[in-house]
Amino acid sequence: MRILVVNVNTTESITEAIAAQARSVASPGTEIVGLTPRFGAESVEGNFESYLAAIAVMDRVRSYPEPYDAVIQAGYGEHGREGLQELLEVPVVDITEAAASTAMFLGHTYSVVTTLDRTVPLIEDRLKLAGLSARCASVRASGLAVLALEEDPAAAVESIVSEAERAVREDKAEVICLGCGGMAGLDQQIRDRTGVPVVDGVSAAVTLAESLVRLGLSTSKVRTYASPRPKHITWPASLPGAPSPAGAGLG
């Protein structure tokens, strides 16, 4: 089984960290391929960057030349999952939805701890759209930018733990979801400090993707996520090797 794990930003070190976390939980025989978009922002922290990332992720997946069995979109609260589901015949799993749905098996309510406050509405909207918001106690911001997670991991853990503890104490959350792909691998440290289950979206997404593949299940194509109608698509001319529109049912 081969699973593509696609970072939503262009920072290679974050892609490597996300892929390493994915490999740490993947089953024997599952190959994890980490992909970085060919264009976009070095970190995704707002609507403009998120919409740009949605296009970049679709472009990167369509340009991948080898067969694969599932795709994971490794951005928290980002746009684009629906587009991927239209384009692809294989299962598509978004880490936001994977984390939240997993959390609901572990407690009555969950909270998300993310990076900057400006990303909170994006996450709240994604959870509402996915039908996962009813048991979300809160979405809290640690105040850290995405790139700061790499620059000072110790400070990042302290900020995330502080908000996680407040979520448990003040919001009555029983489970914590890590609200950023760049937080991959911090779950155990935060679990030790808070005493509650902590769900890393990348890990949850890998497990869900593997399960869907093994069950022989993928996205329904009868209506909402039907393949795009055949038509000419003009890709950005500045992209070397832009994928042929015929690759995903577009002509």
Order of alpha helices (4+ residues) and beta strands (2+ residues): beta-alpha-beta-alpha-beta-alpha-beta-alpha-beta-alpha-beta-alpha-alpha-beta-alpha-beta-alpha
